[in-house]
Amino acid sequence: MKTSLIALSLVLCLATPAFADEAADAAENPDNSILVIGQKQSDTIENAPSTRAQVTADTIATTVNAVSTEDTLKYLPSLVIRKRHIGDNFAPIATRTSGLGASARSLIYADGALLSALIGNNNGNGSPRWTLVTPEEIEWADVLYGPFSAAYSGNSIGTVVNITTRLPDKFEARATALVNLQDFSLYGTQRTLPTSQFSSSIGNRFGPLALFASVTRTEAHSQPISFTTITGTANPAGTSGGFADLNKLGQPIRVLGAGGLEHHVQDTYKLKVALDLTPNIRATYVLGIWTDDTQGDVDSYLQSTSGTASYKTAASGATTGFNSAVYTRDALHLSHALSLSGNTPKLDWQVVGTLYRYTHDWQNNPSPDTATGTTVATGFIGTRNDLPAAFAGGVGTIQKQDGTGWATLDGKAALKLGQGDEHFLSFGAHFDRETLNARTFTLANWLDSDSALGQLRSASHGNTRTVALWAQDEVKLTPALTLTLGGRYEWWRAYGGFNTALSTTVNSTILQGERQFDGFSPKASLEWKGANGFSVRLSAGQAWRTPTVGELYQTTAVGTLLTNPNPGLLPERARSLELALVKQDAKGTFRVSLFNEVIDNALISQLNAATNSTFVQNVDRTRALGVELAVDRRDVLPDFDLSASLTYADAITSKDTVFPAAVGKLLPSVPHWKGNLVLSWRPTPQVTLTTAARFTSRNYANLANDDTVGNTYQGFYKYFVVDARATFRVNDHFDFAIGVDNINNNKYFLFHPFPQRHFTAQVGWKF
């Protein structure tokens, strides 16, 4: 409630109209746009010699059924974003050469604030914090491919996404209402799943001061994200129902029920302030507040002999598999970004600091306990709390991640040298720190976070820190030939790590040793620009991707699945090459990119089936070789626009002394083929009709590619999905859109079952 009142107060303050003299100043200085100048300056400083793709606000509005920010990128070349459903907090991005479990091989920024959660390298808490940006506030997003710019850390191995959001140069107000409906049917679960979203913003400019505030509320219901299964062909004793199937290894299983049917209520609040201190110096502050209230439920397919629902997963009556899919999550995250920038005809400079904190982040489960030797009075250990009784409360666990987060500081500048600006020298310094603080306790009543805490069950804590210096020089050798040379030196440290685990009734703590590493990453690019918009660029770059604090220290348990940390992990070293051929004219571009990437000591997470646990390991060497075709054309036929891409990648394990069976096999969740096609028709200036298609070939989850069954829970399969959208602009103030995703109702798995056919309707107003 306090957060809502604060946001409302900000909106009311911004509604004050501009005075007449301020409006006149804006009219006399139409180029004094904070958004355009600020973004152009940042882009010029970094001057990345990389292949680039872009999506603009107009493209998003007319072609994408965008409920959340990650949706806006789904038709760009080679990218796959694992968004399991609307409201999903865990949506990592996969690139040309890296899969969905390699979130730390990408960097996502919004107005200079880091959205990438470099506390992990996974598809869980390592996923970007997309929710801090809404699609309606995006002005454009640039995607850079490969680690070819010295301005970015080794986490740029896959991609860098720079999102630029809107700032006003006059009074503006907007509101958008959206509804989405999914009809889901799989095994014994058949549900209609509604989602609603409301977003509003208001902004104004008062001479040198620009203000913008927005609020977005999303209430979503998801399809199952998990299924409770047991091995074999028989149900638990005394039950009927369930479905026969195969697991990803081709072994018989019984599917007993669905889990993780989530109900989300999420709010995002934004405040942006930009102040021109002088005509050439600007200060900008961005505040983001995100709250989440989520409940996860289950749907059992089993019945007892009396005809009531049963949640048994074993003859003993334990309901372990179901309990782990019942939970509540309660979170408050804060993001701050403060920047100071300036420019002269020869020098641009910028200092950006960001801070992201889990102010409050709790998850509660009614997980049954198998430990013995302790009574309820001394810690609640050993007390079973099976379903259905656990729906009403009772003993459980609570995981607290308060204090987890990251901070960054970047100073960078670009200097033009020579009479004809033959040299464009960029340089900078970087600092970041990531902190992991996760603790799990036994809780007297899992539905009441304020009830008595029992014994500490596990704890994961640690920090990583990186300091870097970089420089890059773009040299015009001839009017047509440009050479860019750069280098980045990084000093990395991991410290303060410890793990605590409960063994029967006793906690044992392991103090992890400090780790240090430093390394140099050279970069080079040579570009030739010929006649008629034709250009060729050859780029090479090395990048060191150091282990995240989560890979080093975090222990997690989801149901019976345990994730183990590894404090001895080595940094992975990537060496990347790209040859890009581009043809550009007034109607768009054609591009062909040939790429090759070799990674030594690749950090990959794998499942050990014998112990039902996952662990991150250094794989000796991986290699990814491929080609990417991209087309973006306006008016291919009168009033028809086309964008399309097709990527082939042969991404394999080339050396693995620990696990030779993986050699020559595809890397996890990096298919041979992926592509998309977007076709838009503008029958009138007010109407746009779009059809889009996305596909990938067969994915694998395991290094050895021995997961022979893809279309099952925990399997990775191929997919082909067709979407459509129709937008109607009634006038300058009012528009609406209708759309459908997955028209063909493809039922596929990428570990989790993905959304089936779902419909979207959206109404927008602006002033």
Helices and strands as residue ranges (DSSP letters): H 2-14, H 20-28, H 34-46, E 51-56, H 57-63, G 69-73, E 80-81, E 93-94, G 103-105, E 106-110, E 113-114, G 130-132, G 135-137, E 138-145, G 154-156, E 159-165, E 172-186, E 189-206, E 209-221, E 226-231, E 239-241, E 243-246, E 252-278, E 281-300, E 302-304, E 309-310, H 320-323, E 327-343, E 347-365, G 376-378, G 389-392, E 396-400, E 405-417, E 423-443, E 453-476, E 481-503, E 506-511, E 515-529, G 531-533, E 534-545, H 549-553, E 556-558, E 561-564, E 572-585, E 588-608, E 613-637, E 640-655, G 660-662, E 673-684, E 687-696, E 719-729, E 734-741, E 758-766
